[in-house]
Amino acid sequence: MGRIYLSPPHMGTEERALLLEAFDSNWIAPLGPQVDRFEAELARYVGLEHATALSSGTAGLHLALLLLGVGAGDKIVTSTLTFAATVNAIAYVGAEPVFVDVEPETWTLDPDGLVEALDTLEADGTPARAVITVDLYGQLCNYARIEVTCQRRNVPLIEDAAEALGSFVGDRSAGTFGDMGIFSFNGNKIITTSGGGMLVSRHGLHTDRARFLATQARDPAPHYQHSTIGYNYRLSNLLAAVGRGQLRVLEERVAARRRVRRFYQEALSDLPGLTFLDDPPGVRSNAWLTTLRIDPEAFGTDRESVRLHLEADDIESRPVWKPMHLQPVFGSCPSFGGSISEALFRDGLCLPSGSSLSEPDLQRIVSRFRSTPR
Ligand SMILES: *Cc1c(COP(=O)(O)O)cnc(C)c1O
């Protein structure tokens, strides 16, 4: 019995063929026909016209902030419950993160907390320059409210959908709610290019400018001419080929991860004190990671005992993200609320959720979970 990982890569049959095709074409560069097609195919999947392929999701967040002209001292409101990449990008442009707690139902940015943060910043004479929402574990934020809040105040919205490719509310895809959205194809995400990202937008001006900045900001000229600082953030043509193959099986990957979540929910339903993160009505999340809260009083032991018990049988699980307002590097930044995200960090667990998990793997995880001493 081998180790069971949290969210390992899952390649289909076409990725290898597309990769070799790209290799044999000698387009071994951070541009080429596979990149162009990957952009067009991803844009079509999410229902937008424009996408720019990048070397990472973090690069996408960095460029999105640059495109909005965010700079030194600007305030950016974001969810405290996220992966550090969201906030690192804010630091790259010299801006200051302002953290807001999450709502208990979706574990995403609390719309009331957002209003409070925006009002307070406005009253202090330092209005927010942008909001970054995070579709945590594939769960979409409450955009019905957040979009209106941002539009009324004229604050641009960037959607960190790194974890949420394949999530929809009605026919609207993750990544399409803000002025710009970003996706990640890191090795642990629902589809992967080993490393990569995408910036999507309704506005071709944004994605064109992102492509320009990501390619060392070369002015149109036969020689090398530069009037702006640029970056080396483009996606390799080889990796784009892998991404195209992965995109073809994305719907299968979503279905598999949703089956994994359903399996856990059913197999553990008789145990007290467990609350799974699940979709609100009308939402189809990609169920990137199955996550749950373990109430130590009701369950009889805490999250960490379960995690260590799984680990002792070579089953990888992880605590929920540690809130950014508790991180040593961001601890001095302003923060609104925080008790929900702190409780989720204390009691939350991510279970192995890979789309390649077999029925025997799932049985093994569940019986190990159930055998935790309580
Ligand atoms: C993975 C992730 C990122 C960063 O994506 P990379 O491609 O690894 O740079 C950003 N935000 C969130 C919420 C993520 O999970």
The ligand as a Gaussian input file, in Angstrom:
#p B3LYP/6-31G(d) Opt

LIG

0 1
 C       -2.176000      27.923000      -6.047000
 C       -2.711000      29.236000      -5.661000
 C       -2.158000      30.432000      -6.155000
 C       -0.878000      30.503000      -6.908000
 O       -0.797000      29.816000      -8.073000
 P        0.653000      29.399000      -8.621000
 O        0.351000      28.931000      -9.997000
 O        1.157000      28.309000      -7.735000
 O        1.520000      30.598000      -8.605000
 C       -2.790000      31.628000      -5.832000
 N       -3.863000      31.662000      -5.053000
 C       -4.399000      30.543000      -4.541000
 C       -5.625000      30.678000      -3.683000
 C       -3.838000      29.300000      -4.804000
 O       -4.342000      28.195000      -4.260000

